[in-house]
Amino acid sequence: MTLDQYLTTAAITAADFGELVGLSGASMSRIRKGEQNITLDLAGLIEDKSGGKVRVADLLLTRKLAA
């Protein structure tokens, strides 16, 4: 499941989910759209905070991970 699909299905805003992972709503919105690179650690945190619904592998398919 993509991050966008998860947030839509769970009816959670980018700002609210961003708060869960320690990011601003604007940063989370860019990540949601695939416009911002993320670290592998952040991808793992997103997987954890989404209850495993957005897997690291899903994030790899929609964006490039930062080194």
C-alpha atoms as an extended CHARMM CRD file, in Angstrom:
* protein
*
        67  EXT
         1         1  MET       CA              0.0000000000        0.0000000000        0.0000000000  PROA      1               0.0000000000
         2         2  THR       CA              1.3500000000        3.4530000000       -0.7970000000  PROA      2               0.0000000000
         3         3  LEU       CA              1.5770000000        6.1220000000        1.8540000000  PROA      3               0.0000000000
         4         4  ASP       CA             -1.0540000000        8.1320000000       -0.0050000000  PROA      4               0.0000000000
         5         5  GLN       CA             -3.4310000000        5.1580000000       -0.0610000000  PROA      5               0.0000000000
         6         6  TYR       CA             -2.8490000000        4.5100000000        3.6230000000  PROA      6               0.0000000000
         7         7  LEU       CA             -3.5040000000        8.0920000000        4.6850000000  PROA      7               0.0000000000
         8         8  THR       CA             -6.6320000000        8.2580000000        2.5270000000  PROA      8               0.0000000000
         9         9  THR       CA             -7.9790000000        4.9150000000        3.7510000000  PROA      9               0.0000000000
        10        10  ALA       CA             -7.1750000000        5.6550000000        7.3890000000  PROA      10              0.0000000000
        11        11  ALA       CA             -8.6310000000        9.1820000000        7.0450000000  PROA      11              0.0000000000
        12        12  ILE       CA             -5.5100000000       10.6930000000        8.5880000000  PROA      12              0.0000000000
        13        13  THR       CA             -3.9930000000       13.9600000000        7.4310000000  PROA      13              0.0000000000
        14        14  ALA       CA             -0.3940000000       14.3500000000        6.3450000000  PROA      14              0.0000000000
        15        15  ALA       CA              0.0530000000       16.7550000000        9.2560000000  PROA      15              0.0000000000
        16        16  ASP       CA             -1.2740000000       14.2510000000       11.8130000000  PROA      16              0.0000000000
        17        17  PHE       CA              0.8430000000       11.4110000000       10.4490000000  PROA      17              0.0000000000
        18        18  GLY       CA              3.8310000000       13.7200000000       10.2150000000  PROA      18              0.0000000000
        19        19  GLU       CA              3.4630000000       14.4440000000       13.9050000000  PROA      19              0.0000000000
        20        20  LEU       CA              3.6300000000       10.6930000000       14.6170000000  PROA      20              0.0000000000
        21        21  VAL       CA              6.9660000000       10.4000000000       12.8210000000  PROA      21              0.0000000000
        22        22  GLY       CA              8.3910000000       13.7670000000       13.8980000000  PROA      22              0.0000000000
        23        23  LEU       CA              7.9700000000       15.7060000000       10.6490000000  PROA      23              0.0000000000
        24        24  SER       CA              6.0530000000       18.7890000000        9.6270000000  PROA      24              0.0000000000
        25        25  GLY       CA              2.8330000000       18.4050000000        7.7130000000  PROA      25              0.0000000000
        26        26  ALA       CA              4.4950000000       20.0230000000        4.6920000000  PROA      26              0.0000000000
        27        27  SER       CA              7.3450000000       17.4950000000        4.7210000000  PROA      27              0.0000000000
        28        28  MET       CA              4.9270000000       14.6010000000        5.0960000000  PROA      28              0.0000000000
        29        29  SER       CA              2.8220000000       15.9450000000        2.2380000000  PROA      29              0.0000000000
        30        30  ARG       CA              5.8970000000       16.0310000000       -0.0260000000  PROA      30              0.0000000000
        31        31  ILE       CA              6.7810000000       12.4790000000        0.9960000000  PROA      31              0.0000000000
        32        32  ARG       CA              3.1890000000       11.4010000000        0.3610000000  PROA      32              0.0000000000
        33        33  LYS       CA              3.4300000000       12.7840000000       -3.1860000000  PROA      33              0.0000000000
        34        34  GLY       CA              6.8450000000       11.2310000000       -3.7740000000  PROA      34              0.0000000000
        35        35  GLU       CA              8.4560000000       14.6610000000       -4.0450000000  PROA      35              0.0000000000
        36        36  GLN       CA             10.9210000000       14.2700000000       -1.1690000000  PROA      36              0.0000000000
        37        37  ASN       CA             13.5990000000       11.6580000000       -0.6290000000  PROA      37              0.0000000000
        38        38  ILE       CA             13.5930000000        9.8240000000        2.6860000000  PROA      38              0.0000000000
        39        39  THR       CA             16.0950000000        7.8290000000        4.6820000000  PROA      39              0.0000000000
        40        40  LEU       CA             15.8220000000        4.1220000000        5.2660000000  PROA      40              0.0000000000
        41        41  ASP       CA             15.2970000000        4.8800000000        8.9740000000  PROA      41              0.0000000000
        42        42  LEU       CA             12.3260000000        7.1070000000        8.1520000000  PROA      42              0.0000000000
        43        43  ALA       CA             10.8960000000        4.4680000000        5.8200000000  PROA      43              0.0000000000
        44        44  GLY       CA             11.1060000000        1.9760000000        8.6940000000  PROA      44              0.0000000000
        45        45  LEU       CA              9.4030000000        4.4270000000       11.0420000000  PROA      45              0.0000000000
        46        46  ILE       CA              6.5990000000        4.9960000000        8.5320000000  PROA      46              0.0000000000
        47        47  GLU       CA              6.1560000000        1.2320000000        8.2690000000  PROA      47              0.0000000000
        48        48  ASP       CA              6.0050000000        0.9710000000       12.0630000000  PROA      48              0.0000000000
        49        49  LYS       CA              3.5860000000        3.8750000000       12.5710000000  PROA      49              0.0000000000
        50        50  SER       CA              1.2870000000        2.6090000000        9.8020000000  PROA      50              0.0000000000
        51        51  GLY       CA              1.0270000000       -0.7350000000       11.5530000000  PROA      51              0.0000000000
        52        52  GLY       CA              2.9470000000       -2.3920000000        8.7240000000  PROA      52              0.0000000000
        53        53  LYS       CA              0.4540000000       -1.3380000000        6.0810000000  PROA      53              0.0000000000
        54        54  VAL       CA              2.9700000000        0.8960000000        4.2880000000  PROA      54              0.0000000000
        55        55  ARG       CA              6.0140000000       -1.3120000000        3.9660000000  PROA      55              0.0000000000
        56        56  VAL       CA              9.5470000000       -0.1180000000        3.3090000000  PROA      56              0.0000000000
        57        57  ALA       CA              9.2990000000       -1.9980000000        0.0000000000  PROA      57              0.0000000000
        58        58  ASP       CA              6.1900000000        0.0370000000       -0.8970000000  PROA      58              0.0000000000
        59        59  LEU       CA              8.0680000000        3.2430000000       -0.2120000000  PROA      59              0.0000000000
        60        60  LEU       CA             10.9760000000        2.0570000000       -2.3650000000  PROA      60              0.0000000000
        61        61  LEU       CA              8.6250000000        1.6950000000       -5.2970000000  PROA      61              0.0000000000
        62        62  THR       CA              7.3310000000        5.2570000000       -5.0510000000  PROA      62              0.0000000000
        63        63  ARG       CA             10.4570000000        7.2350000000       -4.1920000000  PROA      63              0.0000000000
        64        64  LYS       CA             14.1890000000        7.1260000000       -4.0000000000  PROA      64              0.0000000000
        65        65  LEU       CA             15.6900000000        6.6820000000       -0.5540000000  PROA      65              0.0000000000
        66        66  ALA       CA             18.3250000000        9.1850000000        0.5320000000  PROA      66              0.0000000000
        67        67  ALA       CA             21.7570000000        7.8090000000        1.3660000000  PROA      67              0.0000000000
